[in-house]
């Protein structure tokens, strides 16, 4: 009986960890509205870390079996839409990384495209891929700010990625796609460490370091394209 209670407590703990992304999103929205960019990025980083580990913890605890009345996947999607889409969309509107005249429209495109992406029945495939660009908008806005590219260039990139949500390319699910999973996770941890360093030195970090960190997103896109083409040809 004691072991059962421990498993139930652990399962609720995992759900609470997932749900903690929601208040973090609210605080991030407030920080963005106040122009507190660094605080907003730290909160977005927190939600990114939570999303990276909660699924693994949920499978380890067996939350589906222990708490069958609570759908952790649905909870995860609700929180993810807030943290990966709504928070970055407000960032695009409030922080001058896009041309002011088009920023609301680009942000609106992001929210609508991502709503479609989350609603797909094959948003996450049975063999552990995402279908369409997987709404990593928190990462996108970080680079838009940290690299300091012209607002028009940022607008073009964000628009292209929003349209990519509708293209049924299969993207790697870093922690679950079997092919090169160890390499992908290892490089991802290194990449995350570099971004945390940049965040600690947000205003003074050399642009060369930020640019070099794009090697991991480039690897991610390249691996996704290769695996998608291989699957279509097999």
C-alpha positions in Angstrom: 0.0 0.0 0.0 2.9 2.3 0.9 4.5 1.7 -2.5 1.2 2.4 -4.3 0.8 5.7 -2.5 4.4 6.6 -3.4 3.7 5.9 -7.1 0.5 8.0 -7.0 2.4 10.9 -5.3 5.2 10.6 -7.9 2.6 10.7 -10.8 0.9 13.8 -9.4 4.3 15.3 -9.0 5.1 14.8 -12.7 1.7 16.4 -13.6 2.4 19.3 -11.3 5.8 19.8 -12.9 4.2 19.9 -16.3 1.5 22.3 -15.1 4.1 24.6 -13.6 4.8 25.8 -17.1 1.4 27.6 -17.1 2.2 30.1 -14.3 5.7 30.4 -15.8 4.0 31.5 -19.0 1.9 34.1 -17.2 5.0 35.5 -15.5 6.8 35.5 -18.9 3.9 37.4 -20.5 4.1 40.0 -17.7 7.9 40.3 -18.2 7.5 40.8 -21.9 4.9 43.5 -21.4 7.3 45.3 -19.0 10.2 45.0 -21.5 12.1 42.7 -19.1 13.6 40.5 -21.8 16.1 38.7 -19.7 13.5 37.6 -17.2 11.2 36.5 -20.0 13.9 34.4 -21.5 14.7 32.7 -18.2 11.1 31.8 -17.8 11.0 30.5 -21.3 14.1 28.5 -20.6 12.5 27.0 -17.5 9.5 25.8 -19.5 11.8 24.4 -22.1 13.6 22.3 -19.5 10.4 21.2 -18.0 9.1 20.0 -21.4 12.4 18.2 -22.0 12.2 16.1 -18.9 8.5 15.7 -17.9 7.8 13.1 -20.6 10.7 10.9 -19.6 9.6 11.2 -15.9 6.0 10.4 -16.8 7.1 7.2 -18.6 9.4 6.2 -15.8 6.6 6.7 -13.2 3.9 5.1 -15.4 1.5 8.0 -15.0 -1.0 6.5 -17.5 -1.4 3.4 -15.4 -1.2 5.1 -12.0 -3.5 8.0 -12.8 -5.7 6.9 -15.8 -8.2 9.6 -15.2 -5.7 12.4 -16.0 -4.5 12.8 -19.6 -0.9 13.9 -19.3 -0.5 14.3 -23.0 -3.5 16.7 -23.2 -2.1 18.7 -20.2 1.3 18.8 -21.9 -0.3 20.2 -25.2 -2.2 22.9 -23.3 0.8 24.1 -21.5 3.1 23.8 -24.6 0.7 25.9 -26.6 1.0 28.6 -23.9 4.7 28.4 -23.5 5.9 27.7 -27.0 3.3 29.8 -28.9 1.5 32.4 -27.0 4.5 33.7 -25.0 6.8 34.0 -28.0 3.9 35.5 -30.1 3.5 38.3 -27.6 7.3 38.7 -27.6 7.2 39.3 -31.4 4.5 42.0 -30.9 6.0 43.8 -27.9 9.8 43.5 -28.4 11.1 45.3 -31.6 12.5 42.3 -33.4 10.1 42.6 -36.3 8.9 45.7 -38.3 6.2 47.3 -36.2 3.7 47.4 -39.0 3.7 43.7 -39.6 4.6 42.3 -36.2 0.9 41.7 -35.1 0.1 40.0 -38.4 3.2 37.7 -38.2 2.4 36.9 -34.6 -1.2 36.1 -35.5 0.1 33.7 -38.3 2.3 32.0 -35.7 -0.7 31.4 -33.4 -3.0 30.1 -36.1 -0.4 27.9 -37.8 0.6 26.4 -34.4 -3.0 25.8 -33.5 -3.3 23.7 -36.7 0.0 22.0 -35.8 -1.2 21.0 -32.3 -4.6 19.9 -33.6 -3.3 17.4 -36.1 -4.0 13.8 -35.3 -0.5 13.0 -36.4 1.2 16.0 -34.7 3.3 13.3 -33.0 3.6 10.1 -35.0 3.6 6.6 -33.6 7.3 6.2 -34.5 8.2 9.4 -32.6 8.4 12.3 -35.1 6.7 15.7 -35.2 4.7 16.5 -38.3 5.4 20.0 -39.6 7.6 22.5 -37.9 7.1 21.8 -34.2 6.5 25.3 -33.0 9.8 26.0 -31.3 9.0 29.6 -31.2 10.7 30.3 -27.9 14.0 29.3 -29.6 13.1 31.4 -32.7 12.5 34.6 -30.7 15.7 34.0 -28.7 17.8 34.0 -31.9 15.8 36.9 -33.4 16.7 39.0 -30.4 20.3 37.7 -29.6 21.5 37.8 -33.2 20.2 41.3 -33.8 19.3 40.7 -37.5 17.3 43.3 -39.4 13.6 43.2 -38.4 12.6 42.5 -42.0 14.9 39.4 -42.1 13.4 38.2 -38.9 9.9 38.6 -40.2 10.8 36.6 -43.3 12.3 33.8 -41.2 9.3 33.6 -38.8 6.8 33.7 -41.7 8.7 30.9 -43.5 8.7 28.7 -40.3 5.0 29.4 -39.7 4.2 28.2 -43.2 6.5 25.2 -42.6 4.0 24.0 -39.9 1.6 23.1 -42.9 4.3 21.2 -44.7 4.1 17.5 -43.7 7.8 17.1 -43.2 8.6 14.8 -40.2 10.8 16.4 -37.6 13.0 14.6 -35.1 11.6 14.3 -31.6 15.0 14.7 -29.9 14.4 12.5 -26.8 12.5 9.7 -28.6 13.4 9.4 -32.3 15.6 6.3 -32.3 18.0 7.2 -35.1 21.1 8.9 -33.7 19.2 9.6 -30.4 22.3 9.6 -28.3 24.1 12.0 -30.6 21.1 14.2 -30.9 20.5 14.4 -27.1 24.2 14.9 -26.4 24.5 17.7 -28.9 21.3 19.2 -27.6 22.7 19.3 -24.0 25.8 21.0 -25.3 23.7 23.5 -27.3 21.5 24.2 -24.3 24.6 24.9 -22.2 25.8 27.4 -24.8 22.5 29.1 -24.9 22.4 29.4 -21.1 25.8 31.0 -21.2 24.6 33.4 -23.8 21.5 34.2 -21.7 23.8 34.9 -18.7 25.7 37.4 -20.9 22.8 38.4 -23.1 23.9 42.0 -23.8 27.6 41.2 -24.1 27.8 37.7 -25.6 29.9 37.7 -28.8 27.7 37.4 -31.8 30.1 34.8 -33.1 29.2 32.4 -30.2 25.4 32.9 -30.9 25.9 32.3 -34.6 28.0 29.2 -33.9 25.2 27.8 -31.7 23.0 27.7 -34.9 25.0 24.5 -35.8 22.7 22.4 -33.6 19.4 23.7 -35.2 21.1 23.2 -38.6 22.0 19.6 -37.6 18.4 19.1 -36.4 16.8 20.3 -39.6 19.3 18.3 -41.7 18.7 15.1 -39.8 14.9 15.6 -40.0 15.1 16.1 -43.8 17.3 13.0 -44.3 15.1 10.8 -42.2 11.9 12.1 -43.8 13.3 11.5 -47.3 14.6 8.0 -46.3 11.2 7.1 -44.9 9.4 8.2 -48.1 11.7 6.2 -50.3 11.6 3.0 -48.3 
